[in-house]
């Protein structure tokens, strides 16, 4: 699985369309003009990133040396990266969309609706580290044991969910952090979604 930034996805789509229309790949200069980037070096950087992610192959010494790797992404979706999620102590939610990523979704049991970037270390024991992107399926319901995105007032955090009667617990996967205990009769708690996967940018 790999993810593409909005710009990388834009360049890859242009290359594919150019191949269909003209039967050959575009030059770096043609890509630069079409995408509206000032620097040819900027395009080269994006192409190298696409090659590293396995979307294309570059042939050195050839002006049109770009080969698209077919069927690299199946059932892909462009998902927004929304704000940041505190994986330590809750922080104020930041709803701004940072970017968009083209994400292959076939490996998920449920379709993700958006991505959230992790901040902090409270979930490191299950392999979620700072900077990871969590794939979130929007829902207000959660089962015991699921990793959830929970909102407490205006703050958002990622934790393992547990409910016992009128008590809810948001549990860290790091012994340095105590569970957050909530009495649902008086404490506000909203489930924003459940984690259905994780991607790590390279």
C-alpha positions as CSV (number, residue, x, y, z in Angstrom):
1,X,0.0,0.0,0.0
2,X,1.2,3.5,-0.7
3,X,-0.2,7.0,-0.5
4,X,0.2,9.9,-2.9
5,X,0.1,13.5,-2.0
6,X,-2.3,15.7,-4.0
7,X,0.5,17.0,-6.2
8,X,1.9,13.5,-6.9
9,X,-1.6,12.3,-7.8
10,X,-2.1,15.3,-10.1
11,X,1.2,14.5,-11.9
12,X,0.5,10.8,-12.2
13,X,-3.0,11.5,-13.6
14,X,-1.4,13.9,-16.2
15,X,1.1,11.3,-17.2
16,X,-1.5,8.7,-17.7
17,X,-3.8,11.0,-19.7
18,X,-0.9,12.1,-21.8
19,X,0.0,8.5,-22.6
20,X,-3.6,7.7,-23.6
21,X,-3.8,10.7,-25.8
22,X,-0.4,10.7,-27.5
23,X,1.0,7.2,-27.0
24,X,4.1,8.4,-25.3
25,X,5.0,9.9,-21.9
26,X,5.4,13.6,-21.4
27,X,8.7,15.4,-20.9
28,X,9.5,17.1,-17.6
29,X,9.0,20.5,-19.2
30,X,5.5,19.4,-20.5
31,X,4.6,18.2,-17.0
32,X,5.9,21.5,-15.5
33,X,3.8,23.6,-17.8
34,X,0.6,21.5,-17.4
35,X,0.8,21.4,-13.6
36,X,1.9,25.0,-13.2
37,X,5.1,24.4,-11.2
38,X,7.9,27.0,-11.7
39,X,10.8,24.7,-11.3
40,X,11.7,21.6,-13.4
41,X,13.6,20.4,-10.4
42,X,10.4,20.4,-8.4
43,X,8.9,18.1,-11.0
44,X,12.0,15.8,-10.9
45,X,11.6,15.6,-7.1
46,X,7.9,14.5,-7.4
47,X,8.8,12.0,-10.1
48,X,11.5,10.5,-7.9
49,X,9.0,10.3,-5.1
50,X,6.5,8.5,-7.4
51,X,9.2,6.1,-8.4
52,X,10.1,5.4,-4.8
53,X,6.5,4.6,-4.1
54,X,6.3,2.2,-7.0
55,X,3.9,4.2,-9.1
56,X,6.3,4.8,-12.0
57,X,9.7,3.8,-13.3
58,X,12.2,6.3,-14.6
59,X,14.7,5.6,-17.4
60,X,17.8,7.7,-17.1
61,X,19.2,9.6,-20.1
62,X,15.9,9.6,-22.0
63,X,13.8,12.8,-22.3
64,X,10.5,10.8,-22.1
65,X,11.8,8.1,-19.8
66,X,8.8,7.6,-17.7
67,X,6.9,4.3,-17.5
68,X,3.7,4.0,-15.5
69,X,3.4,0.8,-13.4
70,X,0.0,-0.5,-14.3
71,X,-2.6,-1.5,-11.8
72,X,-0.5,-0.1,-8.9
73,X,-3.5,1.3,-7.2
74,X,-6.8,-0.5,-7.2
75,X,-10.0,1.1,-5.8
76,X,-8.1,4.2,-4.7
77,X,-9.7,7.2,-3.1
78,X,-8.5,10.7,-2.5
79,X,-8.9,11.2,1.2
80,X,-8.3,14.4,3.2
81,X,-5.8,14.6,6.0
82,X,-7.7,16.3,8.7
83,X,-6.1,18.1,11.6
84,X,-4.1,16.2,14.2
85,X,-5.0,13.6,16.8
86,X,-3.3,13.6,20.2
87,X,-1.9,10.2,21.1
88,X,-0.8,11.4,24.5
89,X,-3.2,13.8,26.2
90,X,-6.2,15.3,24.4
91,X,-5.5,18.5,22.4
92,X,-7.9,20.9,20.8
93,X,-9.1,19.5,17.5
94,X,-7.7,21.2,14.4
95,X,-10.3,20.6,11.6
96,X,-8.3,22.2,8.8
97,X,-7.5,19.9,5.9
98,X,-3.7,19.7,5.6
99,X,-3.5,17.9,2.3
100,X,-5.2,15.1,0.3
101,X,-3.7,11.6,-0.3
102,X,-4.5,9.0,-2.9
103,X,-5.0,5.9,-0.9
104,X,-5.5,2.3,-1.9
105,X,-8.4,1.1,0.1
106,X,-8.7,-2.6,-0.8
107,X,-6.8,-3.8,2.3
108,X,-9.3,-2.3,4.7
109,X,-12.3,-4.2,6.0
110,X,-14.3,-0.9,6.1
111,X,-13.9,2.1,3.8
112,X,-12.0,5.0,5.4
113,X,-13.5,8.4,5.1
114,X,-10.5,10.5,6.1
115,X,-7.0,10.4,7.6
116,X,-5.8,11.8,10.9
117,X,-2.2,12.5,11.7
118,X,-1.0,11.2,15.1
119,X,0.7,13.3,17.7
120,X,2.2,11.8,20.8
121,X,3.2,8.4,22.1
122,X,0.2,6.9,24.0
123,X,-0.5,4.2,21.4
124,X,3.1,3.1,20.7
125,X,2.6,-0.4,22.2
126,X,0.4,-1.3,19.2
127,X,2.7,0.3,16.7
128,X,1.0,3.7,16.3
129,X,3.7,6.4,16.5
130,X,3.9,10.1,16.0
131,X,3.4,11.1,12.4
132,X,1.4,8.1,11.4
133,X,-1.8,8.6,9.4
134,X,-4.8,6.7,10.8
135,X,-7.5,5.7,8.4
136,X,-10.8,6.6,10.0
137,X,-14.3,5.2,9.2
138,X,-16.9,7.8,10.3
139,X,-19.3,6.4,12.9
140,X,-20.9,7.3,16.2
141,X,-20.9,3.7,17.4
142,X,-18.0,1.8,18.8
143,X,-17.5,-1.7,20.3
144,X,-15.4,-2.6,23.3
145,X,-11.8,-3.0,22.2
146,X,-11.9,-0.9,19.1
147,X,-9.4,2.0,18.6
148,X,-11.5,5.1,18.3
149,X,-11.3,8.8,17.7
150,X,-13.1,10.3,20.7
151,X,-14.1,13.9,21.3
152,X,-14.3,15.2,24.8
153,X,-15.8,18.7,24.7
154,X,-13.7,20.3,22.0
155,X,-10.7,18.0,22.4
156,X,-9.9,14.9,20.3
157,X,-7.8,11.9,21.2
158,X,-7.2,8.3,19.8
159,X,-7.6,5.5,22.4
160,X,-8.9,2.0,22.9
161,X,-12.6,2.2,23.8
162,X,-14.3,0.3,26.6
163,X,-17.7,0.7,28.1
164,X,-19.2,-0.8,31.3
165,X,-22.8,0.4,31.9
166,X,-22.7,4.2,32.3
167,X,-18.9,4.3,32.5
168,X,-16.6,4.6,29.5
169,X,-12.9,4.3,29.4
170,X,-10.4,5.6,26.8
171,X,-7.4,3.4,27.3
172,X,-3.8,4.2,26.1
173,X,-1.5,1.5,24.8
174,X,1.4,2.8,26.8
175,X,1.8,2.2,30.5
176,X,2.9,5.7,31.1
177,X,-0.6,7.0,30.4
178,X,-3.6,6.4,32.7
179,X,-7.0,5.6,31.2
180,X,-9.5,8.4,30.8
181,X,-12.6,7.5,32.8
182,X,-15.9,9.1,31.9
183,X,-19.3,8.9,33.5
184,X,-21.7,9.1,30.6
185,X,-24.5,10.5,32.7
186,X,-22.6,13.8,33.1
187,X,-19.4,13.7,31.0
188,X,-19.6,14.6,27.3
189,X,-18.2,12.0,25.0
190,X,-18.6,11.7,21.2
191,X,-17.2,8.9,19.0
192,X,-16.0,10.6,15.8
193,X,-14.9,7.4,14.1
194,X,-13.1,4.1,14.4
195,X,-9.6,3.3,13.2
196,X,-9.7,0.9,10.2
197,X,-6.1,1.0,9.3
198,X,-2.9,2.9,9.4
199,X,-0.4,4.1,6.8
200,X,3.1,5.4,7.3
201,X,4.4,7.9,4.8
202,X,7.8,7.2,3.2
